Amino acid sequence: MRRIHAVIALALLSTSAAVVARAEPGMQTRPPARRPAAPAQPVTKTEPAAVKCPNPLGEGVRTQQSYCDVLTGREPADGIIVDLPPHVGPVTLTFDLHNRHMYSEELVKTNRGYRRYTATIGVLTMDNTLLSRAIVQNEFRTASDLVDRIGGGAGPGGVKAVAPTGLESISVTIPADQQSVSILGEKVSVVRLDNVDTFMLPGQPVAIISNVMVQYRPAPPKRTPAPRRR
């Protein structure tokens, strides 16, 4: 019986010594097991979009933005094509939508320059699925109603007669499986002092866009297979 008690006492002393040794500074201890790091999430990028404009208008004198006509059409290929970068998840496409005005100093001076524009466009997938429809509406009376003047023309100051007026900031979410989209015009209604015109025939410019941007999560780079050992 005494021998059993002695064995128990020695075991207790050994356990206590091990605990003290672990608590003393400077003693070597086994580092805790490290958990594997969580995979890094792709960083969201915002950058100018790759745009194929069928009818570019030029750069703005004030904003230096590139302006592009939105043409009416029946097929996505007739519109402004925006190619999306390699991405993971949905992409957010943003752009500024303007009405299209032909400026005349004479009409403004004689108080005959009033116009009220309502332009409608669509953003479509390349298989002709409508993702979103957008409308810009505004009134023009004087040159102060213009958003910008476009350089490269024969008018005073070297500007073109066509100019953007009105501004709507458009944002469209594009599904992850799409690689390109089309911005296509539908129609424009123009109210003048003496009449109302509606334009919707194919190939007609009905609006202007600028400042086209994409926000997306970049796709990870493709891994190249290691060469086989011979």
Backbone hydrogen bonds, N-H to C=O, Kabsch-Sander energy under -0.5 kcal/mol:
donor,donor_aa,acceptor,acceptor_aa,energy
5,H,1,M,-2.1
6,A,2,R,-2.3
7,V,3,R,-2.1
8,I,4,I,-2.2
9,A,5,H,-2.2
10,L,6,A,-2.3
11,A,7,V,-2.0
12,L,8,I,-2.2
13,L,9,A,-2.2
14,S,10,L,-2.2
15,T,11,A,-2.1
16,S,12,L,-2.3
17,A,13,L,-2.1
18,A,14,S,-1.9
19,V,15,T,-2.0
20,V,16,S,-2.3
21,A,17,A,-2.5
22,R,18,A,-1.9
23,A,19,V,-1.5
24,E,20,V,-1.7
27,M,24,E,-1.2
45,K,216,Y,-3.4
47,E,214,V,-2.2
49,A,212,V,-2.1
50,A,83,D,-0.9
51,V,49,A,-0.9
52,K,81,I,-3.1
53,C,51,V,-0.7
57,L,67,Y,-2.7
58,G,67,Y,-1.1
60,G,65,Q,-2.4
61,V,149,R,-3.5
64,Q,60,G,-1.2
67,Y,58,G,-2.7
68,C,209,I,-2.0
69,D,55,N,-2.1
70,V,207,A,-2.8
71,L,69,D,-0.6
72,T,204,Q,-2.1
73,G,185,G,-1.0
78,D,75,E,-2.1
79,G,76,P,-1.8
80,I,183,I,-2.5
81,I,52,K,-1.7
81,I,79,G,-0.6
82,V,181,V,-2.8
83,D,50,A,-2.3
83,D,81,I,-0.6
84,L,179,Q,-3.0
88,V,217,R,-2.7
91,V,174,I,-2.2
92,T,215,Q,-2.6
93,L,91,V,-0.6
93,L,172,V,-3.2
94,T,213,M,-2.4
95,F,170,I,-1.9
96,D,210,S,-2.9
97,L,168,E,-2.9
98,H,208,I,-3.3
99,N,165,T,-3.1
101,H,99,N,-0.6
101,H,163,A,-2.6
103,Y,101,H,-0.8
103,Y,161,A,-2.8
108,V,104,S,-1.8
109,K,105,E,-2.4
110,T,106,E,-1.8
111,N,108,V,-1.4
112,R,107,L,-3.2
113,G,107,L,-0.8
115,R,140,F,-1.9
116,R,191,V,-1.8
117,Y,138,N,-2.5
118,T,189,S,-1.7
119,A,136,V,-2.5
120,T,187,K,-2.9
121,I,134,A,-2.6
122,G,184,L,-2.9
123,V,132,S,-2.9
124,L,122,G,-0.5
124,L,182,S,-2.9
125,T,129,T,-2.5
126,M,180,S,-0.6
128,N,125,T,-1.8
130,L,128,N,-0.6
131,L,123,V,-3.0
132,S,123,V,-1.5
134,A,121,I,-2.3
136,V,119,A,-2.0
138,N,117,Y,-1.6
140,F,115,R,-3.3
141,R,142,T,-0.5
145,D,142,T,-2.3
146,L,143,A,-1.7
147,V,164,P,-2.9
148,D,164,P,-0.9
150,I,162,V,-0.5
151,G,59,E,-2.4
152,G,158,G,-1.4
153,G,158,G,-1.8
155,G,159,V,-1.9
158,G,155,G,-2.2
159,V,156,P,-0.6
160,K,150,I,-2.9
163,A,101,H,-2.6
165,T,99,N,-2.1
166,G,145,D,-0.8
168,E,97,L,-2.0
170,I,95,F,-3.1
170,I,168,E,-0.7
172,V,93,L,-3.0
174,I,91,V,-3.7
174,I,172,V,-0.6
178,Q,175,P,-1.6
181,V,82,V,-1.9
182,S,124,L,-2.9
183,I,80,I,-2.4
184,L,122,G,-2.7
184,L,182,S,-0.6
185,G,71,L,-3.0
186,E,120,T,-2.7
187,K,120,T,-1.5
188,V,199,F,-1.8
189,S,118,T,-2.2
190,V,197,D,-3.5
191,V,116,R,-2.6
191,V,189,S,-0.5
192,R,190,V,-0.6
192,R,195,N,-3.3
197,D,190,V,-2.8
199,F,188,V,-2.7
203,G,72,T,-2.2
204,Q,201,L,-1.4
206,V,70,V,-2.6
207,A,70,V,-0.9
208,I,98,H,-2.3
209,I,68,C,-2.3
210,S,96,D,-1.7
213,M,94,T,-2.8
213,M,211,N,-0.5
214,V,47,E,-2.6
215,Q,92,T,-2.2
216,Y,45,K,-2.4
217,R,88,V,-0.6
219,A,86,P,-1.2
